[in-house]
Amino acid sequence: MRPRAILAAATVALGVVAAAIMTPAFAATTPTISAPSSATGFSEITITGKADANATVTLYESAYIFNDLQVATNWDTGEPLTATANSSGAYSIKRYVDSGFLFAVEAGGERSKTVTVTMKVLPYLTVTSTSSGTVSAHVAPSPNQPFLPVQIQRQNGSSWTTISGGYTDDEGVYDATLTGQGAGTTQTYRAYVGADPENAITANYSSTKTITVYGSSSSTTPKAGDVQFTKIQYHGPSGLNNEWVRLTNKTSKTINLSGWTIKDASGTTYTFNGTYSLGAGKVVYVHTGQGTNGKPDSQHRYWGRTGYVWNNAGDTATLRKGSTTIDSCKWTSDKKTTTC
């Protein structure tokens, strides 16, 4: 009996040793990865995820167009870009992107899934005017990719009109000379830069830029009747901004109303401060109450009063340029509005 017992014990021991040899002491977990779905312009993003505690995490990347993941390089050292997971397995890696990119990480021989970060182009628009009626526009998108479609748009009331278009050049910029912009007028522009699907770049608008176009808005001095009161609402619905006057440019030229005044019969005065150009045939509303000039669109201005101006039973509105009376409108009974 004893030899069998010894043989059985030896067999069990050999099995334990074999099991220890065949079973790995540790199996690495597949790391996770998370990144912003999109970046705006050339910018730094943060890539995060989980791996085994204290594991070395190596970043893999590829420009979207190449779809060829390679080990990312630390630009300072030339070595692979890595991070060390903390005791909870969390890691964080910062990386700059200049187009759409693909990213993955590897830790302990295991590769994460691949994530895509698209790039929303960030256009920078500059406008200048040194020649009569002409505006120079310069668009420098970030990233500065060549052959991106570009439009220059000019505000027209609450809408926008495309007045120039093309593509960024080899340096990634676009320049245009805009003629016929109205000498002496104030214009607002924006740039639209279109998408580049091959590089996972999406479209975007620049911020708006407002400029007074070089030159004189009119070769003649405005005279009586050039701008007229075409409607006054002196007894409208409740609210100071429901009391307003409407002026209309009756000429075929843009007129700069800077410094012009509107007065009631008692001498209460509104002054067009700054540069305000009223296009040919265009109208402008001057509301009695408070608000932001140009909101909801360029046709609206605000007096900033805290009380009503126009008398319902009768009043006279007078429009002057300096000491010159351009127009007046009078009513003697309460009909709520007058078309002068």
DOTORBA-329269 format. One record per residue (C-alpha): x, y, z; residue in three letters; residue number from 1. Coordinates in steps of 0.5 Angstrom, whole numbers. Example, Ala and Ser with C-alpha at 12.3 -4.5 7.8 and 13.67 -1.06 7.14 Angstrom:
% residues 2
+-------+-------+-------+-----+-----+
!    xx !    yy !    zz !   r !   k !
+-------+-------+-------+-----+-----+
!    25 !    -9 !    16 ! Ala !   1 !
!    27 !    -2 !    14 ! Ser !   2 !
+-------+-------+-------+-----+-----+
This chain:
% residues 340
+-------+-------+-------+-----+-----+
!    xx !    yy !    zz !   r !   k !
+-------+-------+-------+-----+-----+
!     0 !     0 !     0 ! Met !   1 !
!     6 !     5 !     2 ! Arg !   2 !
!     9 !     5 !    -5 ! Pro !   3 !
!     2 !     6 !    -8 ! Arg !   4 !
!     1 !    12 !    -4 ! Ala !   5 !
!     8 !    15 !    -5 ! Ile !   6 !
!     6 !    14 !   -13 ! Leu !   7 !
!     0 !    18 !   -12 ! Ala !   8 !
!     3 !    24 !    -8 ! Ala !   9 !
!     8 !    24 !   -13 ! Ala !  10 !
!     3 !    24 !   -19 ! Thr !  11 !
!    -1 !    30 !   -15 ! Val !  12 !
!     5 !    34 !   -14 ! Ala !  13 !
!     7 !    33 !   -22 ! Leu !  14 !
!     0 !    36 !   -24 ! Gly !  15 !
!     1 !    42 !   -19 ! Val !  16 !
!     8 !    44 !   -22 ! Val !  17 !
!     5 !    43 !   -29 ! Ala !  18 !
!    -1 !    47 !   -28 ! Ala !  19 !
!     3 !    52 !   -25 ! Ala !  20 !
!     8 !    52 !   -31 ! Ile !  21 !
!     2 !    52 !   -36 ! Met !  22 !
!    -2 !    58 !   -33 ! Thr !  23 !
!     0 !    65 !   -33 ! Pro !  24 !
!     1 !    68 !   -27 ! Ala !  25 !
!    -2 !    75 !   -30 ! Phe !  26 !
!    -6 !    76 !   -36 ! Ala !  27 !
!    -6 !    84 !   -39 ! Ala !  28 !
!   -13 !    87 !   -39 ! Thr !  29 !
!   -15 !    90 !   -46 ! Thr !  30 !
!   -14 !    98 !   -45 ! Pro !  31 !
!   -20 !   103 !   -46 ! Thr !  32 !
!   -19 !   109 !   -50 ! Ile !  33 !
!   -23 !   116 !   -50 ! Ser !  34 !
!   -22 !   122 !   -54 ! Ala !  35 !
!   -26 !   128 !   -56 ! Pro !  36 !
!   -30 !   127 !   -62 ! Ser !  37 !
!   -28 !   133 !   -65 ! Ser !  38 !
!   -23 !   139 !   -64 ! Ala !  39 !
!   -23 !   146 !   -67 ! Thr !  40 !
!   -17 !   149 !   -70 ! Gly !  41 !
!   -10 !   147 !   -69 ! Phe !  42 !
!   -11 !   145 !   -61 ! Ser !  43 !
!    -9 !   140 !   -56 ! Glu !  44 !
!   -13 !   135 !   -54 ! Ile !  45 !
!   -13 !   130 !   -48 ! Thr !  46 !
!   -14 !   122 !   -49 ! Ile !  47 !
!   -16 !   118 !   -43 ! Thr !  48 !
!   -18 !   111 !   -41 ! Gly !  49 !
!   -16 !   105 !   -37 ! Lys !  50 !
!   -11 !   100 !   -37 ! Ala !  51 !
!    -8 !    95 !   -31 ! Asp !  52 !
!    -5 !    99 !   -25 ! Ala !  53 !
!     2 !   102 !   -26 ! Asn !  54 !
!     2 !    99 !   -34 ! Ala !  55 !
!     6 !   103 !   -39 ! Thr !  56 !
!     1 !   106 !   -44 ! Val !  57 !
!     4 !   107 !   -51 ! Thr !  58 !
!     0 !   112 !   -56 ! Leu !  59 !
!    -1 !   110 !   -63 ! Tyr !  60 !
!    -4 !   115 !   -68 ! Glu !  61 !
!    -5 !   116 !   -75 ! Ser !  62 !
!    -7 !   122 !   -80 ! Ala !  63 !
!   -15 !   120 !   -82 ! Tyr !  64 !
!   -13 !   121 !   -89 ! Ile !  65 !
!    -7 !   115 !   -88 ! Phe !  66 !
!   -11 !   110 !   -84 ! Asn !  67 !
!    -4 !   108 !   -82 ! Asp !  68 !
!    -3 !   107 !   -74 ! Leu !  69 !
!     4 !   108 !   -72 ! Gln !  70 !
!     7 !   109 !   -65 ! Val !  71 !
!     6 !   116 !   -63 ! Ala !  72 !
!    13 !   120 !   -62 ! Thr !  73 !
!    15 !   125 !   -56 ! Asn !  74 !
!    17 !   131 !   -60 ! Trp !  75 !
!    22 !   133 !   -55 ! Asp !  76 !
!    25 !   126 !   -54 ! Thr !  77 !
!    24 !   123 !   -60 ! Gly !  78 !
!    22 !   117 !   -56 ! Glu !  79 !
!    15 !   113 !   -56 ! Pro !  80 !
!    10 !   117 !   -53 ! Leu !  81 !
!     8 !   114 !   -47 ! Thr !  82 !
!     4 !   115 !   -40 ! Ala !  83 !
!     4 !   111 !   -34 ! Thr !  84 !
!    -3 !   108 !   -31 ! Ala !  85 !
!    -4 !   110 !   -24 ! Asn !  86 !
!    -6 !   105 !   -18 ! Ser !  87 !
!   -13 !   105 !   -21 ! Ser !  88 !
!   -11 !   104 !   -28 ! Gly !  89 !
!   -13 !   111 !   -30 ! Ala !  90 !
!    -8 !   114 !   -35 ! Tyr !  91 !
!    -8 !   121 !   -39 ! Ser !  92 !
!    -4 !   123 !   -45 ! Ile !  93 !
!    -4 !   130 !   -49 ! Lys !  94 !
!    -3 !   131 !   -56 ! Arg !  95 !
!    -4 !   136 !   -61 ! Tyr !  96 !
!    -8 !   135 !   -67 ! Val !  97 !
!    -8 !   139 !   -74 ! Asp !  98 !
!   -13 !   135 !   -78 ! Ser !  99 !
!   -17 !   129 !   -77 ! Gly ! 100 !
!   -14 !   124 !   -73 ! Phe ! 101 !
!   -14 !   116 !   -71 ! Leu ! 102 !
!   -12 !   114 !   -64 ! Phe ! 103 !
!   -11 !   108 !   -60 ! Ala ! 104 !
!    -7 !   105 !   -54 ! Val ! 105 !
!    -3 !    99 !   -53 ! Glu ! 106 !
!    -1 !    96 !   -46 ! Ala ! 107 !
!     2 !    89 !   -44 ! Gly ! 108 !
!     1 !    87 !   -51 ! Gly ! 109 !
!    -6 !    89 !   -52 ! Glu ! 110 !
!    -9 !    94 !   -56 ! Arg ! 111 !
!   -15 !    98 !   -55 ! Ser ! 112 !
!   -20 !   100 !   -60 ! Lys ! 113 !
!   -19 !   106 !   -65 ! Thr ! 114 !
!   -22 !   112 !   -64 ! Val ! 115 !
!   -23 !   118 !   -69 ! Thr ! 116 !
!   -22 !   126 !   -67 ! Val ! 117 !
!   -25 !   130 !   -73 ! Thr ! 118 !
!   -23 !   137 !   -74 ! Met ! 119 !
!   -27 !   143 !   -74 ! Lys ! 120 !
!   -24 !   148 !   -78 ! Val ! 121 !
!   -23 !   155 !   -75 ! Leu ! 122 !
!   -23 !   161 !   -80 ! Pro ! 123 !
!   -19 !   168 !   -78 ! Tyr ! 124 !
!   -22 !   173 !   -82 ! Leu ! 125 !
!   -19 !   180 !   -83 ! Thr ! 126 !
!   -22 !   186 !   -87 ! Val ! 127 !
!   -18 !   193 !   -89 ! Thr ! 128 !
!   -20 !   198 !   -93 ! Ser ! 129 !
!   -15 !   203 !   -96 ! Thr ! 130 !
!   -19 !   205 !  -103 ! Ser ! 131 !
!   -25 !   208 !  -105 ! Ser ! 132 !
!   -31 !   203 !  -105 ! Gly ! 133 !
!   -26 !   197 !  -104 ! Thr ! 134 !
!   -25 !   192 !   -98 ! Val ! 135 !
!   -19 !   187 !   -98 ! Ser ! 136 !
!   -21 !   180 !   -94 ! Ala ! 137 !
!   -16 !   175 !   -92 ! His ! 138 !
!   -18 !   169 !   -89 ! Val ! 139 !
!   -13 !   164 !   -85 ! Ala ! 140 !
!   -16 !   158 !   -83 ! Pro ! 141 !
!   -13 !   154 !   -77 ! Ser ! 142 !
!   -11 !   148 !   -79 ! Pro ! 143 !
!    -8 !   152 !   -85 ! Asn ! 144 !
!   -10 !   146 !   -90 ! Gln ! 145 !
!    -9 !   148 !   -98 ! Pro ! 146 !
!   -15 !   147 !  -102 ! Phe ! 147 !
!   -20 !   148 !   -97 ! Leu ! 148 !
!   -27 !   152 !  -100 ! Pro ! 149 !
!   -28 !   159 !   -98 ! Val ! 150 !
!   -33 !   164 !   -99 ! Gln ! 151 !
!   -33 !   171 !   -96 ! Ile ! 152 !
!   -40 !   173 !   -94 ! Gln ! 153 !
!   -43 !   180 !   -93 ! Arg ! 154 !
!   -49 !   182 !   -88 ! Gln ! 155 !
!   -55 !   184 !   -92 ! Asn ! 156 !
!   -60 !   186 !   -86 ! Gly ! 157 !
!   -62 !   179 !   -83 ! Ser ! 158 !
!   -59 !   175 !   -88 ! Ser ! 159 !
!   -52 !   174 !   -92 ! Trp ! 160 !
!   -50 !   174 !   -99 ! Thr ! 161 !
!   -44 !   171 !  -102 ! Thr ! 162 !
!   -39 !   176 !  -105 ! Ile ! 163 !
!   -33 !   172 !  -107 ! Ser ! 164 !
!   -31 !   165 !  -107 ! Gly ! 165 !
!   -25 !   160 !  -108 ! Gly ! 166 !
!   -20 !   156 !  -105 ! Tyr ! 167 !
!   -14 !   156 !  -100 ! Thr ! 168 !
!    -7 !   157 !  -103 ! Asp ! 169 !
!    -1 !   152 !  -102 ! Asp ! 170 !
!     0 !   156 !   -96 ! Glu ! 171 !
!    -7 !   155 !   -93 ! Gly ! 172 !
!   -10 !   162 !   -94 ! Val ! 173 !
!   -15 !   166 !   -98 ! Tyr ! 174 !
!   -14 !   173 !  -100 ! Asp ! 175 !
!   -20 !   177 !  -104 ! Ala ! 176 !
!   -21 !   184 !  -106 ! Thr ! 177 !
!   -28 !   186 !  -106 ! Leu ! 178 !
!   -30 !   192 !  -110 ! Thr ! 179 !
!   -37 !   196 !  -110 ! Gly ! 180 !
!   -37 !   195 !  -103 ! Gln ! 181 !
!   -40 !   202 !  -102 ! Gly ! 182 !
!   -35 !   208 !  -101 ! Ala ! 183 !
!   -37 !   211 !   -94 ! Gly ! 184 !
!   -42 !   205 !   -92 ! Thr ! 185 !
!   -41 !   201 !   -86 ! Thr ! 186 !
!   -41 !   193 !   -88 ! Gln ! 187 !
!   -40 !   187 !   -84 ! Thr ! 188 !
!   -37 !   181 !   -87 ! Tyr ! 189 !
!   -36 !   173 !   -85 ! Arg ! 190 !
!   -32 !   168 !   -88 ! Ala ! 191 !
!   -34 !   161 !   -89 ! Tyr ! 192 !
!   -29 !   155 !   -90 ! Val ! 193 !
!   -32 !   149 !   -92 ! Gly ! 194 !
!   -31 !   141 !   -91 ! Ala ! 195 !
!   -25 !   137 !   -93 ! Asp ! 196 !
!   -28 !   130 !   -92 ! Pro ! 197 !
!   -21 !   126 !   -94 ! Glu ! 198 !
!   -18 !   129 !   -88 ! Asn ! 199 !
!   -24 !   129 !   -83 ! Ala ! 200 !
!   -24 !   137 !   -83 ! Ile ! 201 !
!   -31 !   140 !   -82 ! Thr ! 202 !
!   -34 !   147 !   -84 ! Ala ! 203 !
!   -34 !   153 !   -80 ! Asn ! 204 !
!   -36 !   160 !   -80 ! Tyr ! 205 !
!   -31 !   166 !   -78 ! Ser ! 206 !
!   -33 !   171 !   -73 ! Ser ! 207 !
!   -36 !   177 !   -76 ! Thr ! 208 !
!   -32 !   183 !   -78 ! Lys ! 209 !
!   -35 !   190 !   -79 ! Thr ! 210 !
!   -31 !   196 !   -83 ! Ile ! 211 !
!   -33 !   203 !   -85 ! Thr ! 212 !
!   -31 !   202 !   -93 ! Val ! 213 !
!   -26 !   208 !   -95 ! Tyr ! 214 !
!   -29 !   214 !   -99 ! Gly ! 215 !
!   -35 !   219 !   -99 ! Ser ! 216 !
!   -42 !   216 !   -98 ! Ser ! 217 !
!   -44 !   221 !  -103 ! Ser ! 218 !
!   -42 !   226 !  -107 ! Ser ! 219 !
!   -47 !   231 !  -105 ! Thr ! 220 !
!   -50 !   234 !   -99 ! Thr ! 221 !
!   -56 !   231 !   -97 ! Pro ! 222 !
!   -62 !   236 !   -98 ! Lys ! 223 !
!   -69 !   236 !   -95 ! Ala ! 224 !
!   -73 !   230 !   -97 ! Gly ! 225 !
!   -67 !   225 !   -98 ! Asp ! 226 !
!   -69 !   222 !   -92 ! Val ! 227 !
!   -76 !   222 !   -89 ! Gln ! 228 !
!   -81 !   219 !   -84 ! Phe ! 229 !
!   -85 !   214 !   -87 ! Thr ! 230 !
!   -89 !   211 !   -81 ! Lys ! 231 !
!   -89 !   213 !   -73 ! Ile ! 232 !
!   -92 !   209 !   -68 ! Gln ! 233 !
!   -94 !   213 !   -62 ! Tyr ! 234 !
!   -99 !   209 !   -59 ! His ! 235 !
!   -98 !   202 !   -60 ! Gly ! 236 !
!   -98 !   196 !   -56 ! Pro ! 237 !
!   -95 !   197 !   -49 ! Ser ! 238 !
!   -88 !   197 !   -48 ! Gly ! 239 !
!   -83 !   203 !   -50 ! Leu ! 240 !
!   -80 !   199 !   -56 ! Asn ! 241 !
!   -87 !   199 !   -59 ! Asn ! 242 !
!   -86 !   206 !   -60 ! Glu ! 243 !
!   -82 !   208 !   -66 ! Trp ! 244 !
!   -81 !   212 !   -72 ! Val ! 245 !
!   -79 !   209 !   -78 ! Arg ! 246 !
!   -74 !   213 !   -83 ! Leu ! 247 !
!   -73 !   211 !   -91 ! Thr ! 248 !
!   -67 !   213 !   -95 ! Asn ! 249 !
!   -71 !   216 !  -101 ! Lys ! 250 !
!   -65 !   217 !  -106 ! Thr ! 251 !
!   -61 !   212 !  -110 ! Ser ! 252 !
!   -54 !   213 !  -105 ! Lys ! 253 !
!   -52 !   211 !   -99 ! Thr ! 254 !
!   -53 !   216 !   -93 ! Ile ! 255 !
!   -49 !   217 !   -87 ! Asn ! 256 !
!   -53 !   219 !   -81 ! Leu ! 257 !
!   -48 !   220 !   -76 ! Ser ! 258 !
!   -49 !   226 !   -72 ! Gly ! 259 !
!   -57 !   227 !   -75 ! Trp ! 260 !
!   -62 !   228 !   -70 ! Thr ! 261 !
!   -69 !   227 !   -69 ! Ile ! 262 !
!   -73 !   231 !   -64 ! Lys ! 263 !
!   -80 !   232 !   -61 ! Asp ! 264 !
!   -84 !   238 !   -60 ! Ala ! 265 !
!   -81 !   239 !   -53 ! Ser ! 266 !
!   -74 !   238 !   -56 ! Gly ! 267 !
!   -73 !   231 !   -53 ! Thr ! 268 !
!   -67 !   229 !   -58 ! Thr ! 269 !
!   -64 !   223 !   -61 ! Tyr ! 270 !
!   -58 !   223 !   -64 ! Thr ! 271 !
!   -55 !   218 !   -69 ! Phe ! 272 !
!   -48 !   216 !   -65 ! Asn ! 273 !
!   -42 !   213 !   -69 ! Gly ! 274 !
!   -42 !   211 !   -76 ! Thr ! 275 !
!   -49 !   209 !   -79 ! Tyr ! 276 !
!   -50 !   208 !   -86 ! Ser ! 277 !
!   -57 !   208 !   -89 ! Leu ! 278 !
!   -57 !   204 !   -96 ! Gly ! 279 !
!   -61 !   207 !  -102 ! Ala ! 280 !
!   -68 !   205 !  -101 ! Gly ! 281 !
!   -67 !   202 !   -94 ! Lys ! 282 !
!   -71 !   204 !   -87 ! Val ! 283 !
!   -69 !   204 !   -80 ! Val ! 284 !
!   -73 !   204 !   -74 ! Tyr ! 285 !
!   -71 !   208 !   -68 ! Val ! 286 !
!   -75 !   205 !   -62 ! His ! 287 !
!   -76 !   209 !   -55 ! Thr ! 288 !
!   -74 !   204 !   -50 ! Gly ! 289 !
!   -67 !   201 !   -49 ! Gln ! 290 !
!   -64 !   195 !   -53 ! Gly ! 291 !
!   -58 !   193 !   -57 ! Thr ! 292 !
!   -57 !   197 !   -64 ! Asn ! 293 !
!   -57 !   192 !   -69 ! Gly ! 294 !
!   -61 !   187 !   -66 ! Lys ! 295 !
!   -65 !   183 !   -68 ! Pro ! 296 !
!   -62 !   186 !   -75 ! Asp ! 297 !
!   -58 !   193 !   -77 ! Ser ! 298 !
!   -65 !   196 !   -79 ! Gln ! 299 !
!   -66 !   197 !   -71 ! His ! 300 !
!   -64 !   203 !   -66 ! Arg ! 301 !
!   -65 !   204 !   -59 ! Tyr ! 302 !
!   -66 !   211 !   -56 ! Trp ! 303 !
!   -65 !   208 !   -49 ! Gly ! 304 !
!   -71 !   212 !   -46 ! Arg ! 305 !
!   -74 !   210 !   -39 ! Thr ! 306 !
!   -81 !   214 !   -41 ! Gly ! 307 !
!   -85 !   215 !   -47 ! Tyr ! 308 !
!   -83 !   221 !   -52 ! Val ! 309 !
!   -89 !   222 !   -57 ! Trp ! 310 !
!   -95 !   225 !   -55 ! Asn ! 311 !
!  -101 !   221 !   -57 ! Asn ! 312 !
!  -106 !   227 !   -58 ! Ala ! 313 !
!  -101 !   231 !   -62 ! Gly ! 314 !
!   -94 !   232 !   -63 ! Asp ! 315 !
!   -88 !   234 !   -69 ! Thr ! 316 !
!   -82 !   229 !   -71 ! Ala ! 317 !
!   -77 !   233 !   -74 ! Thr ! 318 !
!   -70 !   230 !   -77 ! Leu ! 319 !
!   -64 !   235 !   -78 ! Arg ! 320 !
!   -57 !   234 !   -80 ! Lys ! 321 !
!   -54 !   240 !   -76 ! Gly ! 322 !
!   -58 !   246 !   -77 ! Ser ! 323 !
!   -61 !   243 !   -84 ! Thr ! 324 !
!   -68 !   240 !   -83 ! Thr ! 325 !
!   -69 !   234 !   -87 ! Ile ! 326 !
!   -76 !   232 !   -86 ! Asp ! 327 !
!   -82 !   233 !   -81 ! Ser ! 328 !
!   -88 !   229 !   -79 ! Cys ! 329 !
!   -94 !   232 !   -75 ! Lys ! 330 !
!  -100 !   229 !   -72 ! Trp ! 331 !
!  -106 !   233 !   -68 ! Thr ! 332 !
!  -110 !   227 !   -66 ! Ser ! 333 !
!  -109 !   220 !   -63 ! Asp ! 334 !
!  -110 !   215 !   -69 ! Lys ! 335 !
!  -104 !   211 !   -66 ! Lys ! 336 !
!  -100 !   211 !   -72 ! Thr ! 337 !
!   -98 !   216 !   -78 ! Thr ! 338 !
!   -95 !   215 !   -85 ! Thr ! 339 !
!   -93 !   222 !   -85 ! Cys ! 340 !
+-------+-------+-------+-----+-----+
